[in-house]
Amino acid sequence: YDKNGNILSLTRYKENNAIIDQLTYNYTNGTNRLALVADAISPTPEDWDAEDSEFAYDGNGNVISMLENGQPAISGIRYDHRNLPQSLINRNGDLVTYRYDAGGQRIFKKVGSQEGEHYIMDGSQNVAVFDESGSLAYWNIVGKGLEGRLKASGEKHFYLKDLLGSIRTVVNNQGTVAESHDYFPFGLLMPGRD
């Protein structure tokens, strides 16, 4: 890390201790703005393998595009007057659009031609999601935080969390494990650990 707390390098390993990423982080001079991430290791087939990445910013410091190995990963990011992203083009070429309420909370998301999702908020909590036709997709079960999900079909999932609040296990109404997760130290989901 540098004196401002910016990460300068990171090495990640696979389960067999082979190096999968050897990353170097470069920042725009005199700023904390990430300009480039270079990976000294050739790309591997793992989804979580980092690639060489380059970032571009607007005058407000918002990321407007990201290249991975010279190819667009995210482009055309447009922001509203509050610096909240309104739209972007993802790596598949899909237009992703967002809408927000007066408090800046996201209340709608649409990816390409897929049906969009409307988010119903209660304070800072997302309590329900409806599709564009107005049909309920699911209710979030909210307690001290997000505790689970109740789908329109009646299927329930409950989240079992660790001390940091990361979801470690998802169980259904019968208590059967539906998913389990392990994380890298910086929060990235570990592959093959379900």
ZAMARGU-4260 file (C-alpha; in steps of 0.2 Angstrom, whole numbers, plus 5000, padded with zeros to 4 digits):
<rodrens>
0) 5000/5000/5000 | 5005/5018/4997 | 5005/5032/5011 | 4987/5036/5006 | 4981/5018/5009
5) 4980/5013/4990 | 4984/4995/4986 | 5000/4994/4975 | 5001/4976/4972 | 4991/4960/4975
10) 4996/4941/4972 | 4982/4928/4971 | 4984/4909/4971 | 4973/4895/4966 | 4969/4880/4977
15) 4985/4871/4971 | 4996/4887/4976 | 4999/4891/4958 | 4999/4910/4955 | 4984/4916/4946
20) 4986/4935/4947 | 5001/4946/4950 | 4993/4963/4950 | 5001/4980/4950 | 4990/4995/4953
25) 4994/5012/4945 | 4986/5029/4950 | 4985/5045/4941 | 4999/5056/4947 | 4994/5067/4963
30) 4977/5058/4965 | 4970/5042/4972 | 4962/5039/4955 | 4965/5021/4949 | 4972/5022/4931
35) 4978/5005/4927 | 4979/4987/4934 | 4992/4976/4926 | 4993/4957/4928 | 5010/4949/4925
40) 5002/4932/4924 | 4994/4927/4907 | 4975/4926/4908 | 4968/4909/4914 | 4950/4902/4912
45) 4944/4906/4929 | 4930/4918/4930 | 4938/4927/4945 | 4955/4929/4936 | 4959/4948/4935
50) 4964/4955/4918 | 4974/4970/4913 | 4962/4984/4916 | 4962/5003/4911 | 4950/5016/4918
55) 4944/5033/4911 | 4935/5046/4921 | 4924/5061/4918 | 4928/5079/4926 | 4918/5074/4942
60) 4929/5059/4945 | 4916/5046/4939 | 4922/5031/4930 | 4916/5032/4912 | 4924/5016/4904
65) 4934/5001/4909 | 4945/4991/4897 | 4951/4973/4900 | 4965/4967/4889 | 4961/4982/4878
70) 4943/4977/4875 | 4928/4986/4882 | 4922/4978/4898 | 4911/4993/4903 | 4908/5008/4892
75) 4897/5023/4890 | 4893/5026/4908 | 4882/5041/4910 | 4878/5049/4926 | 4864/5061/4932
80) 4867/5077/4941 | 4870/5068/4958 | 4884/5058/4950 | 4873/5042/4950 | 4875/5030/4935
85) 4860/5031/4923 | 4866/5019/4910 | 4881/5009/4904 | 4885/4996/4891 | 4891/4980/4899
90) 4904/4968/4891 | 4890/4958/4882 | 4885/4974/4873 | 4869/4976/4883 | 4862/4993/4888
95) 4860/4993/4907 | 4849/5007/4914 | 4845/5013/4932 | 4833/5024/4940 | 4834/5032/4958
100) 4822/5040/4970 | 4824/5057/4977 | 4836/5050/4991 | 4847/5042/4978 | 4842/5024/4981
105) 4841/5013/4966 | 4823/5009/4962 | 4824/5001/4945 | 4837/4991/4935 | 4835/4984/4917
110) 4849/4974/4908 | 4847/4973/4889 | 4830/4966/4883 | 4828/4957/4900 | 4813/4962/4910
115) 4817/4976/4922 | 4816/4976/4941 | 4807/4989/4951 | 4814/4989/4969 | 4802/4994/4983
120) 4811/5002/4998 | 4807/5005/5016 | 4820/5017/5022 | 4836/5011/5017 | 4830/4993/5015
125) 4825/4985/4998 | 4810/4975/5004 | 4802/4969/4987 | 4806/4967/4969 | 4793/4968/4955
130) 4795/4965/4937 | 4790/4978/4923 | 4773/4970/4922 | 4770/4973/4940 | 4771/4955/4946
135) 4780/4951/4962 | 4797/4943/4959 | 4801/4942/4978 | 4800/4949/4995 | 4816/4952/5005
140) 4815/4946/5023 | 4822/4961/5033 | 4827/4961/5051 | 4843/4969/5057 | 4848/4968/5039
145) 4844/4957/5024 | 4839/4940/5032 | 4832/4930/5017 | 4820/4930/5002 | 4802/4925/4999
150) 4799/4922/4981 | 4782/4924/4973 | 4781/4905/4972 | 4781/4904/4991 | 4799/4897/4991
155) 4809/4904/5006 | 4828/4906/5007 | 4836/4912/5023 | 4854/4919/5024 | 4866/4913/5038
160) 4880/4926/5040 | 4897/4927/5047 | 4903/4940/5060 | 4907/4952/5046 | 4889/4950/5039
165) 4894/4940/5023 | 4882/4927/5018 | 4890/4910/5021 | 4876/4898/5019 | 4858/4899/5011
170) 4845/4887/5017 | 4827/4884/5012 | 4812/4882/5023 | 4816/4864/5027 | 4833/4869/5033
175) 4842/4861/5018 | 4858/4870/5012 | 4854/4878/4995 | 4871/4887/4993 | 4887/4889/5003
180) 4900/4903/5000 | 4918/4906/5004 | 4926/4923/5001 | 4944/4930/4997 | 4950/4942/5010
185) 4944/4957/4999 | 4926/4950/4997 | 4927/4941/4980 | 4918/4925/4980 | 4929/4909/4979
190) 4925/4898/4964 | 4922/4879/4967 | 4919/4881/4985 | 4900/4879/4985
</rodrens>
